[in-house]
Amino acid sequence: MENYNLNYLKELEAESIFVIREVAAQFEKPALLFSGGKDSILLAHLSRKAFHPAKIPFPLIHIDTGHNFPETLTYRDDLIKELGVKLIVGSVQDSIDSGKVKEETGFDASRNMLQTVTLLDTLEEYKIDAAMGGARRDEEKARAKERFFSHRDEFGQWDPKNQRPELWNIFNGKKNPGEHFRVFPISNWTEMDVWNYIHMENLKMPVIYFTHQRLCIQRNGSILAHSEYLNLRDTEIPEMLQVRFRTIGDMTCTGAVLSEANSLEDIIKEVSVSRQTERGTRADDKRSESAMEDRKKEGYF
Amino acid sequence: MIDYKNNELLRFTTAGSVDDGKSTLIGRMLYDSKSIFEDQLEAVKKSSEYKGLDYVDLSLLTDGLKAEREQSITIDVAYRYFSTPRRKFIIADTPGHIQYTRNMVTGASTANLAVILVDARHGIVEQTCRHSLIASLLKISHIVLCINKMDLVDYSKEVYEKIVEDYKKFASKLEVKDIHFIPISALMGDNVVDRSENMDWYEGSTLLYLLENVHIASDNNHIDCRFPVQYVIRPQSDLNHDYRGYAGRVASGVFKPGDEISVLPSGFTSRIKSIDTYEGPVHEAFAPMSVTLRLEDDIDISRGDMIVRVNNQPETGQDIDVIVCWLSNQPMNPAAKYILMHTTKEVKAIIKELNYKFDINTLHRLENDKEMKMNDIARLRLRTTQPLFYDSYERNRNTGSLILIDEATKVTVAAGMII
């Protein structure tokens, strides 16, 4: 008898492609939230596979905090051109300018929290009924209970006590007017799976995932990139370090790790022996024990 | 580096009563397989100290939401991940409370295997039977009964054997092909990842070894060819002007180019011209692959249709007999119309008849109780507005499962397994 086994990366891929196609089939105006990080790059790649040889039938949305790594924007624009899809940019600066949100002040000021408002406004402006994101259940305990199809009420909020049961491979995308969905096609992938897959597929990644020299400061156990957006204390003096990033987000709260990893193989080796979770470098998660749960309830992605 | 290309994926669910040590067992597996990161362990150590414990409480690793910690209970199915050089594992961790049958059903729906925990001091209890019956109803092929807390019964062989005996008697009523028994102590680590030095009388494998080696390749149906059409791909670009592909995930069976196929419900026949993927055409497609089929003939096909082999067709009908688990806190309304989702098809359905409910602890039939409330399991007859193309759940999980959705709230209210 023949061997009808898929290796686990191919099985994860098949599951994610199924979910992405369900979104395109069940919703009128879906979109893909693209941050420029490896998870959203993976999501864009899987979307391309799902509809090949046609183009991806939905736009990419980038919530721009204005505090991006320049390398992220370059990568984003190249990818958009390659995929031939529409890009929608939601600007946190616009939300600040219009008075909808107030910029945080102080040393730990970050626009991470403000993103939620801009995200919800952007979804509303474009009448997006399903926003796909690259969140994974292994990232954080509040995400371990997340559904593939996550229902949000008309205020964009998540109610952890009232989630729809999700059985087999049947995804209920039904909603009432004003409500929308967040969909997480790579829910079942771990950080290791993502890197192994990127390696298997030989995907091009933003350069800041690989080792480079950078002016950084060390704060609360995190290494932060020195930039014009970061308010320095008198005692903090930027130093040149050999680093790379394990996650990519807003410059003010994405921590770097000391690393010499220069290739995908190096990164996989590094991640497989790493004793810190990748979100361990995120200052935004360290604000409190339920930082993620609280932000998700508000409508954070 | 791990050679991930040969690794398989095993999905399993864990069940046990509230204090059977399920969280500790999962924490132990994550910890001993080195899937726990330093910062996670650090947080757990701190919490253990804060609570005045003199050991690291691994169960805190699976601690969930703030809402749950406040009530000290688990509300919902949580998914956990770990891998070994042999396999990647997805655990659907389901809470043990009596009222959470619906969570166990949810967790079991995607699992190949169920780990059921028993407290060695208490033996088989009502919940053990309930969890086993649900695993059996959901057609999980493998059950592993872990007799936990062996350290509290002096690692006694007699205690273990008595429980195994009791369970075997009970399990003769179940339809589970493959049952294993392992004496463990999740707290001490006996027979979880490392072989116990306290139970030299036990000659079987450790839990992790079993999870790594249990044969799961035959859990998928590779006989009956079923391809529910999910999405029609029409690029309409200059390069692919006439391309018309049917995207979907193979539910079961093996499809090959040249196969003679029939399309339901139209009944038109054609042949498979090619099976496309992003990497190019492939010479076969089987469950659970996501592919795109192209046919020799131009036939009108849309989402919800099913491509099958001419000489092996599913049942077609509008009167569907199902075992249903009610998931909503709104009881079933016998007069209501529900939305029914089955494969990629969506129809309306009414409840024609509630035949009988199950006593989920004994599987006895309750003929006179006609009220369907949350966590109830019953046999129903449904009438659908359009025909479904289905197989029995026993034969085919993908074409034998369905959900019911409330028309007003749009919430999933029931899970159904076709008889």
Boltz contact constraints between the chains, C-beta under 6 A:
constraints:
  - contact:
      token1: [A, 4]
      token2: [B, 222]
      max_distance: 6.0
  - contact:
      token1: [A, 4]
      token2: [B, 286]
      max_distance: 6.0
  - contact:
      token1: [A, 5]
      token2: [B, 217]
      max_distance: 6.0
  - contact:
      token1: [A, 7]
      token2: [B, 5]
      max_distance: 6.0
  - contact:
      token1: [A, 7]
      token2: [B, 7]
      max_distance: 6.0
  - contact:
      token1: [A, 8]
      token2: [B, 7]
      max_distance: 6.0
  - contact:
      token1: [A, 8]
      token2: [B, 8]
      max_distance: 6.0
  - contact:
      token1: [A, 8]
      token2: [B, 9]
      max_distance: 6.0
  - contact:
      token1: [A, 8]
      token2: [B, 88]
      max_distance: 6.0
  - contact:
      token1: [A, 11]
      token2: [B, 9]
      max_distance: 6.0
  - contact:
      token1: [A, 14]
      token2: [B, 288]
      max_distance: 6.0
  - contact:
      token1: [A, 14]
      token2: [B, 289]
      max_distance: 6.0
  - contact:
      token1: [A, 14]
      token2: [B, 290]
      max_distance: 6.0
  - contact:
      token1: [A, 17]
      token2: [B, 290]
      max_distance: 6.0
  - contact:
      token1: [A, 18]
      token2: [B, 249]
      max_distance: 6.0
  - contact:
      token1: [A, 18]
      token2: [B, 290]
      max_distance: 6.0
  - contact:
      token1: [A, 21]
      token2: [B, 230]
      max_distance: 6.0
  - contact:
      token1: [A, 21]
      token2: [B, 231]
      max_distance: 6.0
  - contact:
      token1: [A, 21]
      token2: [B, 247]
      max_distance: 6.0
  - contact:
      token1: [A, 24]
      token2: [B, 231]
      max_distance: 6.0
  - contact:
      token1: [A, 25]
      token2: [B, 231]
      max_distance: 6.0
  - contact:
      token1: [A, 25]
      token2: [B, 303]
      max_distance: 6.0
  - contact:
      token1: [A, 49]
      token2: [B, 278]
      max_distance: 6.0
  - contact:
      token1: [A, 52]
      token2: [B, 278]
      max_distance: 6.0
  - contact:
      token1: [A, 53]
      token2: [B, 235]
      max_distance: 6.0
  - contact:
      token1: [A, 53]
      token2: [B, 240]
      max_distance: 6.0
  - contact:
      token1: [A, 54]
      token2: [B, 233]
      max_distance: 6.0
  - contact:
      token1: [A, 54]
      token2: [B, 235]
      max_distance: 6.0
  - contact:
      token1: [A, 137]
      token2: [B, 79]
      max_distance: 6.0
  - contact:
      token1: [A, 138]
      token2: [B, 81]
      max_distance: 6.0
  - contact:
      token1: [A, 141]
      token2: [B, 64]
      max_distance: 6.0
  - contact:
      token1: [A, 144]
      token2: [B, 78]
      max_distance: 6.0
  - contact:
      token1: [A, 144]
      token2: [B, 79]
      max_distance: 6.0
  - contact:
      token1: [A, 145]
      token2: [B, 76]
      max_distance: 6.0
  - contact:
      token1: [A, 145]
      token2: [B, 78]
      max_distance: 6.0
  - contact:
      token1: [A, 160]
      token2: [B, 65]
      max_distance: 6.0
  - contact:
      token1: [A, 160]
      token2: [B, 67]
      max_distance: 6.0
  - contact:
      token1: [A, 164]
      token2: [B, 411]
      max_distance: 6.0
  - contact:
      token1: [A, 164]
      token2: [B, 412]
      max_distance: 6.0
  - contact:
      token1: [A, 165]
      token2: [B, 106]
      max_distance: 6.0
  - contact:
      token1: [A, 165]
      token2: [B, 327]
      max_distance: 6.0
  - contact:
      token1: [A, 165]
      token2: [B, 412]
      max_distance: 6.0
  - contact:
      token1: [A, 167]
      token2: [B, 106]
      max_distance: 6.0
  - contact:
      token1: [A, 167]
      token2: [B, 109]
      max_distance: 6.0
  - contact:
      token1: [A, 167]
      token2: [B, 415]
      max_distance: 6.0
  - contact:
      token1: [A, 168]
      token2: [B, 109]
      max_distance: 6.0
  - contact:
      token1: [A, 168]
      token2: [B, 401]
      max_distance: 6.0
  - contact:
      token1: [A, 170]
      token2: [B, 341]
      max_distance: 6.0
  - contact:
      token1: [A, 170]
      token2: [B, 403]
      max_distance: 6.0
  - contact:
      token1: [A, 172]
      token2: [B, 405]
      max_distance: 6.0
  - contact:
      token1: [A, 172]
      token2: [B, 412]
      max_distance: 6.0
  - contact:
      token1: [A, 174]
      token2: [B, 405]
      max_distance: 6.0
  - contact:
      token1: [A, 174]
      token2: [B, 410]
      max_distance: 6.0
  - contact:
      token1: [A, 175]
      token2: [B, 410]
      max_distance: 6.0
  - contact:
      token1: [A, 188]
      token2: [B, 90]
      max_distance: 6.0
  - contact:
      token1: [A, 190]
      token2: [B, 81]
      max_distance: 6.0
  - contact:
      token1: [A, 196]
      token2: [B, 4]
      max_distance: 6.0
  - contact:
      token1: [A, 275]
      token2: [B, 37]
      max_distance: 6.0
  - contact:
      token1: [A, 275]
      token2: [B, 38]
      max_distance: 6.0
  - contact:
      token1: [A, 276]
      token2: [B, 37]
      max_distance: 6.0
  - contact:
      token1: [A, 276]
      token2: [B, 38]
      max_distance: 6.0
  - contact:
      token1: [A, 276]
      token2: [B, 39]
      max_distance: 6.0
  - contact:
      token1: [A, 277]
      token2: [B, 37]
      max_distance: 6.0
  - contact:
      token1: [A, 277]
      token2: [B, 39]
      max_distance: 6.0
  - contact:
      token1: [A, 280]
      token2: [B, 39]
      max_distance: 6.0
  - contact:
      token1: [A, 290]
      token2: [B, 66]
      max_distance: 6.0
  - contact:
      token1: [A, 293]
      token2: [B, 65]
      max_distance: 6.0
  - contact:
      token1: [A, 293]
      token2: [B, 66]
      max_distance: 6.0
